[in-house]
Each structure stands twice: as structure tokens, then as C-alpha cells.
Amino acid sequence: MKIHKIQTLCVVNVVETQLIASLLMLAAVSCSKEKEILPDTAAAVRFSVAIAGNNATTRAAGTQWTAGDKIGIHMTDGMVVTAYQNMPYTADANGNFTATAGDMYYPANGSMVGFTAYYPYNTALQNGSFAVDLTDQSNPETIDLLYASTMAQHSKLSTGSVTLPFRHVMSKLVLKTVAGAGFTATDLAGMSVSITGLNSAATFNTVSGELTDRAMHAPIVPYIEMDGSHYEAIVLPAAIAAQSMKVTFTVNGNHYVWYAPALSLAPATLHEWTITISHTGITATATNIAPWDTTSPIVNDDTRPVYKIGDYYPDPANSATAIGVVFSISNGSKNGKIVSLDEGQNLQWSTESCVTGAISDFDGEANTNAIKEYKQNNPTSTVTFPAFAWCINKGARWYLPSKNELVELYGKKQAVNNALAGIAGATQLYSGWYRSSTEYAPYSNLAWLIYFSNGNIDYDYKLAFINVRAVSKF
């Protein structure tokens, strides 16, 4: 999660209000870890957070900040400024952050300061640190640590804005499980997965961004993205010796064990593995090692290719390395959407009638995330989502397209098929029905689909067996 090779950043802009007059201040009183600096209360620092679009580092729980998300910010001057430790800023419904405990002010004497910030916010820091426990991953956003810092180069006399580039502190494992000989996908649904041999606890310093005091407390239970087929674990960065990490898959009371090879679990890095489970054992294949990223590349990155409809992706001219074909472009043709090289055949939208909130006509990724949230919020539900699962299992950022995304794909059908014809093993778009991720609201048993013979839009039962294509953003 991953096919995307460029790590994006969450940017915090510090808008500096500059006034002419400032008062003389008393000498600063300092101690070993904190510094007290008198503020110029006329030189307020206004924080706003620009999280929209391509400059967002994503959280574990989704691709955007959501209302109520909270970050902590420290002002630093070689040491933490006493008055501005762990200042909380909270997101509103639009992803904009505002101070929740009063404004910050630049030093009255004009001295330079820097800033560090972290997520998620913690009210009970001890010397700037808090304990992290990775054994329970049912709430990934609570352990997906993000950190950012700047040099001490900003003052009330500065112009422009301060940028805090957030990064993931942890590493991430993605295990995509496949039913091998003797098993079906139904057999794997409901299996339990645990990881041992990794440190599962540490102390996170929100000022330095360091992880210390690592310990192995208990097995790590991965987060279930899609029951029986997709599991994710946020883990401490570390160099792992061969055979030291053990992953146990328990199916119908029987244990199937995979001992991982030597791994370098670097910060902000994602490791994807496809695990085939059969009665005779496990086969594991590394499918991707990439920056941990689920958003589009940075808008101002001018090194990216310029794409046109029908280009291969990621190399527009190289069919041998293609993982998709471009059918939609934006941002000066440097961003867009790709369609998968193959398709899932005869897949149900869901195995039972249910209202999930996947109602966007334009954003299949949002609909796919709604399905993930539905599974998370209804752990006892027996319903499965085969069409979504097929797309998700292709890797990070692949999703079941929305109704209007399928309409757009149909409009580019000829150009896409021309490109698919030049890719060994690829399957062209056929002239039949394709399933969308959009529910036919408010009905619990219906969803939209598109007829790729003439572009007709209709709805059908979620239980019907319809072909699907996966889509991904770049």
C-alpha cells in the first residue's frame, strides 16, 4: 500500500502575524529540559492546517482528517518553551485545525523558535512522552503515530509560513490471504491471526520523535480490513532477523504458521505479503515494499510524467511494467485514475441486504471505505462484500468504482481496450454489465451498475453475480 511510490506529506502552516511594536522582556529563565520565554502578546501565531487534496498524509482510519482529530504542537528553542508545551489543535468537519487551549505567541525579544507536532494528541505526557501499546489494533488511528518538526528559524519578524511535514513514525504490515488447496474463501472468513516475535510496546517522545523502551508484552492482533482476506498491523520500526517473526493463522481450530524472512521494517514503510493458506501449509510472497502512503503524490512534484487517456501506468510507454491503464486525468495530466488489467467475474455486491452508507455517485474510494467501516462497526455481522474484497485485495488504494466513475470509464472504453490489448495477460473491458460501489439508496438490497455495450445505467440486486473492475488514484 503498495503501488504508490511517492510519500505525501501532511502540511501544517503557521500564519505569522507581524506587528511593529514589541515590549522589552525579562531575561529568560531556563532549566535542563524546558525554557521559559516571555511572549509578545501582540504577536500571535495563528495555526491553520491544510489537509485537503494531494498534500495530505493519511491517517490509518482514512484518507483525510476528520472532525475531532487532534494534534499536539510544541514551540522549541533548543528546548521546549514552557508556556507552549503540547498545545492542542482540533480538526473541524472540513479538516481545518484550530487552537483549543488558547493562542501561541512568538517571543517578545524576537528570538528564533521552531515547532514540533504529533498525532494522535495525548493529554498525559510525561516529560514529553507517552506509552504506546500495539497489541490491540482494533482502532488503528490511535496507534498510527505521525510526527513533524522544523528548525528554530522562525520569529515574529519572519515572513511567509512555517511548514511542518508530517511522517509516519511506525512501519506497517499488510497480509493479503488467499485460499489454497483444500480451502475456500468462506473457510478463511472468521479465522484469527496473531503476530509474535515483535516488540509490541514502546515510549514515544513527542518532542524528538523517538521511540524508546521497547518491549515484547503480548502478541499483536492485526486489524481486519476484510475478514478472511486482508489484515493490517502497525508495528515498531526494526531490523527483524529471519524466522524471528511468527504469524499464526487459525482456521477452524487448526494453526497454520508462517515464519517471516529477514525484514527491514523502516519508519513510514509498508510491507505487503500475499499469504496462500492450504491444508499442506503456507506460501508467502512479498508483493510490495514502498513508502507507507495512501494518497496522491505531491502536486508540485514536476518530475512526474504527464499522462494521457490510454497510457500505461506507472511508465506511460512501458506495457511490461503496467499495473493499470489511465482513463481519467487531472492536475495538468499528472494525476488521475487507472483501471485494473483484469476483472473479477460474477461477484456479489454483498451476500446479504444491508444499508452501509456507500452512496457516493462520484467517489468509489469513499464507498469502499464505508464498507470497511461497516465491517468494523458490525463485528458480529455475517455479511461479506465479495466485489469490494476483490478490489481491496489488489493492494492499497484499489477500490470498487462509483456509478459515475464507471460512466467515465465507459466513455474511455475504446482507448482503454486499445492499451489493454498491448499488455500480456490483460483482459479487455467486455460489453456487459459492470458493478458499481454505489448503493441505490434508500434500498438495502439494490446497487447501481453500468452496461458497457451502450452505457445504460440501471440497478440490480446486490446478491446478483456481476463482473467488476478495480480503480486506483495516482
C-alpha positions in Angstrom: 0.0 0.0 0.0 1.9 -0.5 -2.1 1.9 0.6 -5.7 2.3 4.2 -4.9 5.9 5.1 -4.6 5.8 8.7 -3.6 5.2 9.6 0.1 2.9 12.5 0.6 3.0 15.0 3.4 0.5 16.5 5.8 1.3 20.2 6.0 0.8 22.5 8.9 1.0 26.2 8.0 1.8 28.6 10.7 0.5 32.0 9.8 2.6 34.6 11.5 1.0 37.9 12.4 3.7 40.6 12.4 3.3 43.8 14.3 5.6 46.8 14.6 5.9 47.3 18.3 7.2 44.8 20.9 7.9 45.2 24.6 11.2 44.6 26.3 11.2 41.3 28.2 12.9 39.9 31.3 15.8 37.5 30.9 14.6 34.0 30.1 14.7 31.5 32.9 15.8 28.1 31.8 16.1 24.6 33.2 17.5 21.4 31.9 14.6 20.4 29.6 12.3 23.4 29.3 12.7 27.1 28.7 10.5 29.9 29.8 10.3 32.8 27.3 8.1 35.8 27.8 5.6 36.1 24.9 4.8 39.2 22.9 1.0 39.0 23.3 0.7 41.3 20.3 2.5 38.8 18.0 0.1 35.9 18.0 0.9 32.7 16.0 -2.2 31.6 14.1 -2.3 28.0 13.1 -4.3 26.6 10.3 -4.0 23.1 8.8 -4.3 22.5 5.0 -5.1 18.8 4.7 -7.1 18.7 1.6 -6.2 17.0 -1.7 -2.7 15.9 -2.6 -0.8 17.4 0.4 -2.3 15.1 3.0 -0.6 12.4 4.9 -3.3 10.0 5.6 -4.3 8.6 8.9 -4.8 4.9 9.5 -8.5 5.3 9.6 -8.9 7.0 6.3 -7.5 9.4 3.7 -8.5 12.6 5.3 -8.5 14.3 8.7 -12.0 14.1 10.2 -13.8 16.3 12.7 -12.4 15.8 16.2 -8.9 14.7 15.2 -6.5 16.4 17.5 -2.7 17.1 17.1 -0.3 18.5 19.7 2.2 21.2 18.9 5.3 22.3 20.9 7.3 25.5 20.5 11.0 24.9 20.8 14.1 27.0 21.2 16.7 24.3 21.6 14.5 23.2 24.5 10.7 23.2 24.8 9.3 26.6 25.6 7.5 26.2 28.9 4.4 28.2 28.0 3.7 26.3 24.8 4.0 22.6 25.6 1.6 20.2 24.0 -0.8 22.8 22.6 -3.9 21.0 21.3 -5.3 21.8 17.9 -8.6 20.1 16.8 -10.0 19.5 13.3 -13.4 20.6 12.3 -15.7 18.9 9.7 -13.7 20.5 6.9 -10.3 19.3 8.1 -9.2 22.7 9.4 -7.4 22.9 12.7 -7.9 25.5 15.4 -6.4 26.0 18.8 -8.5 24.6 21.6 -6.4 25.9 24.6 -5.5 29.5 23.6 -3.2 31.0 21.0 0.6 30.7 20.8 2.8 33.8 20.6 6.3 34.4 19.3 8.9 35.5 21.9 8.8 39.3 22.5 12.6 39.5 22.1 12.5 38.4 18.5 14.4 35.2 19.2 14.1 32.2 16.8 11.9 29.3 17.6 10.9 26.1 15.9 7.9 23.7 16.2 7.3 20.0 16.6 3.9 18.3 16.3 2.5 14.9 16.6 -0.7 12.8 16.2 -2.7 11.5 18.0 -2.9 14.0 20.8 -2.2 12.8 24.3 -3.2 14.8 27.4 -1.0 12.9 29.9 2.6 13.4 28.6 5.4 12.5 30.9 8.5 14.6 30.0 7.0 15.0 26.6 6.4 11.2 26.1 3.6 8.7 26.3 3.4 4.9 26.2 2.4 3.0 23.1 0.8 -0.4 23.1 0.4 -2.2 19.7 -1.2 -5.4 20.9 -4.8 -4.2 20.2 -5.1 -2.9 16.7 -8.9 -2.6 16.5 -8.5 1.2 16.5 -5.6 1.9 14.1 -5.9 5.6 14.3 -4.9 5.6 17.9 -1.5 4.0 17.2 -0.7 5.5 13.8 1.8 8.0 15.1 2.6 11.0 12.9 5.4 13.4 13.7 6.8 16.7 12.2 9.4 19.2 13.2 11.1 22.4 12.0 14.4 24.1 12.8 14.5 27.0 15.1 14.3 29.6 12.4 11.0 31.4 12.9 10.3 34.6 14.8 7.8 37.4 14.9 10.0 39.1 12.3 9.7 36.2 9.9 7.6 36.4 6.7 5.8 33.7 5.0 4.6 30.5 6.6 6.1 27.6 8.6 5.7 24.1 7.1 5.6 21.0 9.3 6.0 17.9 7.2 4.3 15.0 8.9 5.6 11.5 8.5 4.6 8.1 9.8 6.7 7.0 12.8 5.7 3.4 12.6 6.0 0.7 9.9 3.1 -1.3 8.5 2.5 -4.9 7.5 -0.3 -5.8 5.1 -1.2 -9.5 4.8 -3.5 -10.5 1.9 -4.6 -14.1 2.5 -5.7 -16.4 -0.3 -7.4 -19.8 0.0 -5.1 -22.5 -1.3 -5.7 -26.3 -1.9 -8.3 -27.7 0.5 -9.8 -24.3 1.4 -12.3 -21.8 0.1 -12.6 -18.1 0.8 -15.5 -19.0 3.1 -13.2 -21.3 5.1 -10.8 -18.4 5.8 -13.6 -15.9 6.8 -13.5 -15.6 10.5 -10.1 -17.1 11.0 -7.9 -15.5 13.7 -4.4 -14.0 13.0 -1.7 -13.2 15.5 1.9 -11.9 15.3 4.6 -12.8 17.8 8.3 -12.2 17.9 8.0 -8.4 17.5 8.2 -5.7 20.2 4.6 -4.6 21.0 5.2 -1.7 23.3 7.4 1.4 23.4 7.6 5.0 24.6 7.1 7.8 22.1 8.8 11.2 22.6 6.6 13.8 21.0 9.4 16.4 21.0 12.2 14.3 19.4 10.0 11.8 17.5 12.0 8.9 19.0 10.7 5.5 20.1 12.4 4.1 23.2 11.9 1.5 25.9 10.8 -1.2 23.5 9.3 -4.3 25.0 7.6 -7.5 23.9 4.4 -7.6 26.0 1.9 -9.8 24.1 1.0 -11.0 20.6 -0.1 -8.4 18.1 -3.6 -9.0 16.7 -3.8 -7.3 13.2 -6.6 -5.0 12.2 -9.1 -6.8 9.9 -9.6 -4.8 6.7 -11.7 -7.5 5.1 -12.5 -10.7 7.0 -10.6 -13.7 5.7 -8.6 -11.8 3.1 -6.9 -8.6 4.3 -5.1 -7.9 7.6 -3.0 -4.9 8.6 -0.7 -4.4 11.5 1.1 -1.2 12.6 4.5 -2.2 14.0 7.6 -0.7 15.6 10.4 0.0 13.1 13.1 -2.6 13.5 15.5 -4.9 11.7 13.9 -8.3 12.0 16.1 -11.5 11.9 15.0 -14.4 9.7 12.5 -16.7 11.4 12.0 -14.4 14.4 8.6 -13.0 13.4 5.9 -15.6 13.6 2.4 -15.2 12.1 -0.2 -17.7 13.1 -3.4 -18.2 11.1 -6.0 -20.3 13.0 -8.6 -21.8 10.7 -11.4 -24.0 12.2 -9.2 -24.7 15.2 -6.1 -25.6 13.1 -3.0 -23.5 13.3 -1.0 -22.6 10.1 2.3 -20.8 10.8 4.5 -18.5 8.7 8.0 -17.6 9.8 9.0 -14.4 8.1 12.4 -13.9 6.4 14.8 -11.1 7.5 12.9 -7.8 7.2 13.9 -4.2 7.5 10.8 -2.6 8.9 11.7 1.1 8.4 9.7 4.0 9.6 6.9 5.2 7.2 7.4 2.0 5.1 4.8 -0.6 4.2 5.4 -4.3 3.6 2.8 -6.2 1.6 2.7 -10.0 1.5 0.3 -12.4 -0.2 -0.2 -15.5 2.0 -1.7 -18.6 0.4 -3.1 -20.9 3.1 -3.6 -24.6 2.1 -4.1 -27.8 4.0 -0.4 -28.6 3.5 1.0 -25.3 4.7 1.6 -21.7 3.8 3.2 -20.0 0.9 4.2 -16.3 1.3 5.1 -13.9 -1.5 6.4 -10.4 -1.0 4.2 -8.3 -3.3 5.3 -4.7 -2.4 7.7 -2.7 -0.2 7.0 1.0 -0.6 6.6 4.2 1.3 3.5 4.0 3.6 1.1 6.2 1.6 -2.5 6.1 0.6 -2.8 9.5 -1.0 -1.8 11.0 -4.3 1.7 12.4 -4.9 2.6 16.0 -4.0 1.0 18.4 -6.5 4.2 20.4 -7.1 6.4 17.4 -7.9 7.3 18.3 -11.5 9.3 15.1 -12.0 6.1 13.1 -12.5 5.2 12.0 -16.1 2.4 13.8 -18.0 -0.3 11.2 -18.8 -3.0 10.9 -21.4 -6.0 8.7 -21.7 -4.9 5.2 -22.6 -1.4 5.4 -21.2 0.1 2.6 -19.2 0.8 3.3 -15.6 3.3 4.0 -14.0 5.5 4.2 -17.1 3.3 5.6 -19.9 5.2 3.9 -22.6 6.1 0.6 -21.0 3.4 -2.1 -21.1 5.7 -4.6 -19.4 5.6 -2.7 -16.1 2.0 -1.6 -16.3 -0.3 -2.2 -13.3 -3.2 -0.3 -14.9 -4.4 1.9 -17.7 -5.1 5.6 -17.4 -8.8 6.5 -18.0 -9.0 9.8 -16.1 -6.6 12.7 -15.8 -6.4 15.8 -13.6 -3.8 18.4 -12.2 -2.2 19.1 -15.6 -2.4 15.4 -16.5 0.0 14.4 -13.7 -2.8 12.9 -11.5 -5.7 10.8 -12.4 -7.2 7.3 -12.2 -6.3 3.9 -13.6 -8.3 0.8 -14.2 -7.1 -2.7 -13.4 -5.7 -5.0 -16.0 -8.0 -7.8 -15.1 -11.5 -8.2 -13.7 -13.4 -10.1 -11.1 -16.1 -12.3 -12.6 -19.5 -13.0 -11.2 -19.2 -11.2 -7.8 -21.9 -10.2 -5.5 -22.0 -6.6 -4.1 -22.9 -8.2 -0.7 -24.1 -11.6 0.5 -27.0 -10.1 2.4 -29.2 -7.0 2.1 -27.9 -4.1 4.3 -27.5 -0.3 4.3 -23.9 0.6 4.5 -23.7 4.3 3.6 -21.8 3.6 0.4 -23.9 6.2 -1.5 -21.4 8.4 -3.3 -22.1 8.8 -7.0 -18.6 10.2 -7.6 -16.1 8.6 -5.1 -15.7 4.9 -5.1 -12.9 5.1 -2.7 -15.2 6.7 -0.2 -17.8 4.0 -0.8 -15.1 1.3 -0.3 -14.0 3.0 3.0 -17.7 3.0 4.0 -17.7 -0.8 3.6 -14.6 -1.2 5.7 -16.2 1.0 8.4 -19.4 -1.1 8.3 -17.4 -4.3 8.9 -15.5 -2.6 11.7 -18.7 -1.3 13.4 -20.6 -4.5 13.0 -18.1 -7.2 14.1 -20.9 -9.9 14.6 -22.4 -9.4 11.2 -22.2 -12.4 8.8 -22.5 -10.3 5.7 -19.5 -10.3 3.3 -18.7 -8.0 0.3 -17.1 -10.1 -2.5 -16.9 -7.3 -5.1 -15.2 -4.9 -2.7 -13.0 -7.6 -1.3 -11.7 -8.5 -4.8 -10.7 -4.8 -5.4 -9.2 -4.3 -1.9 -7.1 -7.5 -2.3 -5.3 -5.9 -5.3 -3.5 -3.7 -2.8 -3.6 -0.2 -1.3 -5.8 2.4 -2.9 -7.6 0.0 -5.2 -11.3 0.3 -4.8 -14.7 -0.6 -6.4 -15.6 2.4 -8.6 -18.6 4.5 -8.1 -21.5 4.9 -10.5 -20.1 8.0 -12.2 -16.6 6.7 -12.3 -17.9 3.7 -14.3 -19.7 6.1 -16.6 -16.4 7.9 -17.2 -14.6 4.6 -17.8 -17.2 3.5 -20.3 -16.6 6.8 -22.2 -12.9 5.9 -22.5 -13.6 2.2 -23.2 -12.0 2.2 -26.7 -8.8 3.9 -25.7 -8.5 1.7 -22.6 -9.1 -1.5 -24.6 -6.5 -0.5 -27.2 -4.0 -0.2 -24.3 -5.1 -3.4 -22.7 -4.6 -5.2 -26.0 -0.9 -4.4 -25.8 -0.4 -5.8 -22.3 0.4 -9.5 -22.0 -2.2 -11.3 -19.9 -4.5 -8.3 -19.6 -8.3 -8.6 -20.1 -10.2 -6.1 -22.2 -13.4 -4.4 -21.0 -16.3 -6.5 -22.2 -19.7 -5.3 -23.4 -21.6 -6.5 -20.4 -22.7 -5.2 -17.0 -20.2 -3.9 -14.5 -21.0 -3.4 -10.9 -20.5 -0.1 -9.1 -19.9 0.6 -5.4 -22.9 3.0 -5.2 -25.9 1.7 -3.3 -29.4 2.5 -4.8 -30.5 4.5 -1.7 -32.5 4.1 0.3 -33.0 0.4 -0.6 -30.9 -2.1 1.3 -30.9 -4.7 -1.5 -30.0 -2.7 -4.6 -26.9 -1.1 -6.2 -26.1 0.7 -9.4 -24.5 -0.9 -12.5 -23.4 0.2 -15.9 -23.9 -1.7 -19.2 -20.7 -1.4 -21.2 -22.4 -2.1 -24.5 -24.3 1.2 -24.7 -23.6 3.0 -21.4 -27.0 2.4 -19.9 -27.3 2.9 -16.2 -29.5 0.6 -14.1 -29.8 -1.0 -10.7 -29.9 -4.6 -9.7 -29.9 -6.8 -6.6 -26.8 -6.8 -4.5 -27.0 -10.5 -4.4 -26.7 -10.8 -8.2 -23.4 -12.1 -9.7 -21.9 -9.3 -11.8 -18.4 -8.6 -13.1 -16.2 -5.9 -11.5 -13.2 -3.8 -12.3 -10.9 -2.1 -9.7 -9.9 1.5 -9.9 -7.0 3.4 -8.2 -6.0 7.0 -8.0 -2.5 8.3 -8.7 
